[in-house]
Every structure is written in C-alpha cells, then in structure tokens.
Amino acid sequence: MVWKCSVCGFMKGGTDEPPKRCECGAPADKFSALSDEELKRIQVIDQTNDVHMEIINLAMKITEVAKKGIEINLDPSCVALFKQVHAEAWAIKRRSKAELVSHVKNGKWY
C-alpha cells in the first residue's frame, strides 16, 4: 500500500499502516491510502515530467553546440543556421519549462 500525506504530499509505500509521522512532522492521521487508479496516474505524471526535463536538457545541449558553431564563424550561412538552431532550442526549452510550471500549479508534480 502507498500512503500520501495530506499536508505536504510525501508518499511512503510498502506498509499496511501509514507512517507514525511524516517527514514534515504531520501525524499518521494525515496520511491516506492511494487507490490503484491514483498510483497509475502518479506514475504517468512522473514519466511525463521526466520527458519534459529530458527535453529541457537536450535543448540546452543543442544551444551549447550551436554556440560553438557561431564562435567558429566559418561563413555567414553557417552562422545564420547556428543562430536559428540556438533560438529554436531556447524556444523548445521555454515551452517545456512552462508546461512543468503548469503541472506544479495543477498538482501534477510528485
């Protein structure tokens, strides 16, 4: 069984009884058992958030590589392309970050 603290959202699994005290200090009566449906939803939310974080990390790597191309400054068409790639990667990063912010605001962050 997995238990969730109603005060801070902390989750603890593997026991038939809730923890005596939460990490936030809340007593056992502040814990409730999660249903199988709630657990599945949490797993999907967690996976989706991980995908967004990976996209953000990849976008940052792309911006770093594009910066190197800009610094090399081989010719104007290459530099223009690297600048475009840099800007597009930043846009992708911002969109994924905005989506993560909405997840936090809507309780989709565990």
C-alpha positions as CSV (number, residue, x, y, z in Angstrom):
1,M,0.0,0.0,0.0
2,V,1.2,3.6,-0.7
3,W,0.3,6.3,1.8
4,K,0.2,10.1,1.0
5,C,0.5,12.9,3.5
6,S,-2.3,15.4,3.0
7,V,-0.1,18.2,4.5
8,C,3.0,18.0,2.3
9,G,2.3,15.3,-0.3
10,F,5.1,13.0,0.8
11,M,4.4,9.4,-0.2
12,K,5.6,6.2,1.6
13,G,4.9,2.7,0.4
14,G,5.4,-0.9,1.3
15,T,3.4,-1.0,4.6
16,D,-0.1,-1.8,5.5
17,E,-0.2,1.0,8.1
18,P,0.6,4.7,7.5
19,P,3.9,6.0,8.9
20,K,3.6,7.2,12.5
21,R,4.9,10.6,11.5
22,C,5.6,12.3,8.2
23,E,8.9,13.9,7.2
24,C,7.0,17.3,7.6
25,G,6.0,16.3,11.1
26,A,2.3,15.5,10.4
27,P,0.8,12.7,12.4
28,A,-0.3,9.3,11.0
29,D,-4.0,10.5,10.7
30,K,-2.9,13.0,7.9
31,F,-2.0,10.0,5.6
32,S,-4.4,8.4,3.3
33,A,-4.0,5.2,1.2
34,L,-3.8,5.8,-2.5
35,S,-6.0,3.8,-4.9
36,D,-4.6,1.8,-7.8
37,E,-6.0,4.4,-10.1
38,E,-4.2,7.2,-8.2
39,L,-1.0,5.3,-8.3
40,K,-1.2,4.8,-12.1
41,R,-1.9,8.5,-12.6
42,I,1.1,9.4,-10.4
43,Q,3.3,7.1,-12.5
44,V,2.1,8.6,-15.8
45,I,2.6,12.2,-14.4
46,D,6.1,11.3,-13.2
47,Q,7.1,9.8,-16.6
48,T,5.7,12.9,-18.4
49,N,7.6,15.3,-16.1
50,D,10.8,13.2,-16.8
51,V,10.2,13.6,-20.5
52,H,9.9,17.3,-20.2
53,M,13.1,17.5,-18.1
54,E,15.0,15.4,-20.7
55,I,13.7,17.7,-23.5
56,I,15.0,20.7,-21.5
57,N,18.4,19.1,-21.0
58,L,18.6,18.2,-24.7
59,A,17.6,21.7,-25.7
60,M,20.4,23.1,-23.5
61,K,22.9,20.8,-25.2
62,I,21.7,22.0,-28.6
63,T,22.2,25.6,-27.6
64,E,25.8,24.8,-26.4
65,V,26.6,23.1,-29.7
66,A,25.1,25.9,-31.7
67,K,27.1,28.5,-29.7
68,K,30.3,26.6,-30.7
69,G,29.3,26.8,-34.4
70,I,28.6,30.6,-34.0
71,E,32.0,31.1,-32.4
72,I,33.8,29.1,-35.2
73,N,32.3,31.7,-37.6
74,L,33.1,29.7,-40.8
75,D,30.8,31.6,-43.1
76,P,27.6,33.7,-42.9
77,S,25.2,30.9,-43.9
78,C,26.6,28.5,-41.2
79,V,26.4,31.3,-38.6
80,A,22.9,32.1,-39.6
81,L,21.8,28.5,-39.3
82,F,23.5,28.1,-35.9
83,K,21.8,31.2,-34.6
84,Q,18.5,29.9,-35.8
85,V,19.1,26.5,-34.2
86,H,20.1,28.3,-30.9
87,A,16.9,30.3,-30.9
88,E,14.7,27.3,-31.7
89,A,16.3,25.3,-28.9
90,W,15.6,28.1,-26.4
91,A,12.0,28.2,-27.5
92,I,11.7,24.4,-27.0
93,K,13.2,24.8,-23.6
94,R,10.9,27.6,-22.6
95,R,7.8,25.6,-23.7
96,S,8.7,22.6,-21.7
97,K,9.5,24.7,-18.7
98,A,6.2,26.4,-19.0
99,E,4.4,23.1,-19.1
100,L,6.2,21.9,-16.0
101,V,5.2,25.1,-14.2
102,S,1.5,24.3,-15.2
103,H,2.0,20.8,-13.8
104,V,3.2,22.1,-10.5
105,K,0.3,24.6,-10.3
106,N,-2.2,21.8,-11.1
107,G,-0.8,19.3,-8.6
108,K,0.8,17.1,-11.3
109,W,4.2,17.0,-9.7
110,Y,5.4,14.3,-7.4
